[in-house]
Amino acid sequence: MKILSFDQSDWTDVSRIYKEGINTGIATFETKVPVWEQWNQTHIQSCRLKAVLNNEIVGWAALAPTSKREVYKGVAEVSIYITSKYRNLGIGKLLLTKLIEDSEQEGFWTLQAGIFSNNTASIQLHTSLGFRIIGYREKVGKLQETWYDNTILERRSKKIM
């Protein structure tokens, strides 16, 4: 398993995995994969990672800014997706561990995640790596006529004070 940076040349594979996440109905409120240009504009240029196994991209993780305000420049939102064929094998933990390390090297002091409350695997992954549950948003969004709660987690760096 290799954890490497990804760029536009990987978008076909990354977006395929994103689409799988969309299809689960518990990974995102998005209903379609954006084009590269749109996704690229809404995500931080650094800290874009892919998990590669046998020359195949099997997962990815990236950060998005939480605000354009200067005071929040060290706070980012986590996205992480694993292809269905390779879930529950520890790939998410490898990706998120590397994402945390890279984010601290880039000066991020807080990572946050808003996870569907019924996505217990993702919540467990995040809490296993130092994220703490700070609350939830009740019926924060509606997807295919169903309201969903989001569990809100954050991880404060111990390296950046």
Summary of the structure (lengths in Angstrom):
residues: 161
radius of gyration: 15.0
end to end distance: 32.2
largest distance: 43.0
contacts: 457
relative contact order: 0.16
helix: 33%
strand: 35%
